[in-house]
Amino acid sequence: MAMVRRVMEQPEQILHIRPGRVVAQSRCLIDGKEYLLRVFVDVDPEPATVVTAYRTSKILKSWRYEA
């Protein structure tokens, strides 16, 4: 839960999925391995609601690089 809160408070990236839903994501180290922690959030209700969160080792698949 602490990692999810940290990503929501200070995400490295925010991706807009559809109106009212975003993905806040950050890279993090867990047991010495780098993962991407993705937190899907409904931002329309007050307060915002976490829909789901997961970590993945496939960082390049979801990370958005600026051109």
C-alpha positions in Angstrom: 0.0 0.0 0.0 2.8 2.4 0.7 4.3 2.0 -2.8 0.8 2.6 -4.3 0.4 5.8 -2.3 3.9 6.9 -3.3 3.1 6.4 -7.0 -0.2 8.2 -6.7 1.5 11.2 -4.9 4.6 11.4 -7.1 4.2 9.4 -10.3 7.0 9.4 -12.9 4.3 9.3 -15.6 0.6 9.8 -15.9 -1.2 8.2 -18.9 -4.7 9.2 -19.8 -6.6 6.0 -20.7 -10.1 7.5 -21.3 -12.1 10.4 -19.8 -12.1 10.0 -16.1 -9.4 7.3 -15.9 -5.6 7.6 -15.7 -2.7 5.3 -15.1 -0.1 6.6 -12.7 3.2 4.7 -13.0 6.7 4.7 -11.6 9.7 2.4 -11.8 10.7 0.9 -8.5 13.1 -1.6 -7.0 11.7 -4.7 -5.3 14.2 -7.2 -3.9 16.9 -5.7 -6.1 15.0 -6.0 -9.3 13.4 -3.1 -11.3 9.7 -3.2 -11.8 7.0 -0.8 -13.2 4.2 -0.2 -10.7 1.0 0.8 -12.5 -1.9 2.3 -10.6 -5.2 2.7 -12.5 -7.3 5.5 -11.0 -10.8 6.8 -11.6 -10.2 10.6 -11.1 -13.8 11.8 -11.6 -15.2 10.9 -8.2 -14.0 12.9 -5.2 -11.8 11.5 -3.7 -10.1 9.6 -6.6 -10.6 5.8 -6.5 -7.9 3.2 -7.2 -9.3 0.7 -9.6 -6.4 -1.7 -9.6 -2.6 -1.7 -9.2 0.0 -4.2 -10.4 3.7 -4.5 -10.9 5.4 -5.8 -14.1 8.9 -6.5 -15.1 8.0 -5.6 -18.7 8.8 -2.0 -18.3 9.4 -1.2 -22.0 6.0 -2.5 -22.9 4.1 0.2 -20.9 6.6 3.0 -20.5 6.0 6.0 -22.8 9.1 7.7 -24.0 8.9 11.3 -25.2 10.0 11.8 -28.8 
